[in-house]
Amino acid sequence: MTPALACITIVCVLGISLGQMLFKKAALTIPEVATWQHWVFNGWLITALALYGATTLAWIWVLRHAPLHLAYPFMGLAFLIVPTLGWLFLGEPIRWATFVGGGLILAGIAVAAQAS
């Protein structure tokens, strides 16, 4: 995988992770008893869907240029990025198990990258 392709792949992972934060913000703004307007006119939701759409198109481009066994392990980074963003921007706790699991994911990505 070229450095440029790796960078685009990481941008996709970051976009997916940021999209998760936007979906969470959208969910927090929708009342328990919601009407269709709460969903359709939810700016957080609209932004999340737009970001997910753009990121999906970029991800398809990545998959066109990189073997799946090289590209897909990068998606494991989202398991670290999303909880970190949740902690930074939403005040959600991060537990030690998240760090241990994240370390194992990073190790797996490193093994997959070396095997290629």
C-alpha positions in Angstrom: 0.0 0.0 0.0 1.4 3.3 -1.0 1.8 6.1 1.6 -0.9 8.2 -0.3 -3.3 5.3 -0.3 -2.6 4.6 3.4 -3.4 8.3 4.2 -6.7 8.2 2.3 -7.6 5.0 4.1 -6.9 6.7 7.5 -9.0 9.6 6.4 -11.8 7.2 5.8 -11.4 5.7 9.2 -11.4 9.2 10.8 -14.5 10.1 8.7 -16.4 7.0 9.9 -15.3 7.7 13.5 -16.4 11.4 13.3 -19.7 10.2 11.8 -20.3 8.1 14.9 -19.9 11.1 17.1 -22.4 13.0 14.9 -24.9 10.1 15.1 -24.5 10.2 18.8 -25.1 13.9 18.9 -28.2 13.4 16.7 -29.5 10.7 19.0 -29.1 13.0 22.0 -31.2 15.8 20.4 -34.1 13.6 19.4 -36.8 13.5 22.1 -38.3 10.3 23.5 -41.6 11.1 21.7 -40.3 12.2 18.4 -42.1 13.3 15.3 -40.8 12.8 11.8 -39.7 16.5 11.8 -37.3 15.7 14.7 -35.6 13.2 12.4 -35.8 15.0 9.0 -34.7 18.4 10.3 -32.0 17.2 12.7 -28.8 19.0 11.6 -26.6 16.5 13.4 -28.2 13.6 11.6 -28.1 15.3 8.2 -24.4 16.1 8.7 -23.6 12.5 9.9 -25.4 11.0 6.8 -23.6 13.3 4.4 -20.2 12.5 6.0 -21.0 8.8 6.0 -22.0 9.0 2.3 -18.8 10.8 1.3 -16.7 8.5 3.4 -18.3 5.5 1.9 -17.5 6.7 -1.6 -13.9 7.3 -0.6 -13.8 3.8 1.0 -15.0 2.3 -2.3 -12.2 4.1 -4.0 -9.7 2.7 -1.5 -11.0 -0.8 -2.0 -10.6 -0.4 -5.8 -6.9 0.4 -5.3 -5.9 -1.7 -2.3 -6.4 -5.4 -1.4 -9.0 -5.9 1.2 -6.6 -7.7 3.5 -4.5 -4.5 3.6 -7.2 -1.9 3.8 -9.7 -3.5 6.2 -7.4 -3.8 9.2 -7.3 0.0 9.3 -11.0 0.1 10.2 -10.0 -1.5 13.5 -8.6 1.9 14.4 -12.2 3.1 14.8 -12.4 1.0 17.9 -9.9 3.3 19.5 -10.8 6.6 17.8 -14.5 6.5 18.6 -14.2 5.9 22.4 -11.5 8.6 22.5 -13.7 11.1 20.7 -16.6 10.1 22.9 -14.4 10.9 26.0 -13.1 14.2 24.6 -16.3 15.6 23.2 -19.1 13.8 25.0 -17.5 13.2 28.4 -18.0 9.5 28.2 -15.7 7.3 30.3 -13.0 5.2 28.8 -12.3 1.9 30.7 -9.0 0.1 30.9 -10.5 -2.8 28.8 -10.8 -0.3 25.9 -7.1 0.4 26.0 -6.2 -3.3 26.2 -8.5 -4.1 23.3 -7.2 -1.2 21.4 -3.7 -2.3 21.9 -4.6 -5.8 20.6 -6.2 -4.2 17.6 -3.1 -2.1 16.9 -0.9 -5.2 17.3 -3.2 -7.0 14.8 -2.9 -4.2 12.3 0.9 -4.3 12.7 1.0 -8.0 12.1 -1.3 -7.7 9.1 0.9 -4.9 7.6 4.1 -6.9 8.2 2.6 -10.1 6.6 2.1 -8.2 3.4 
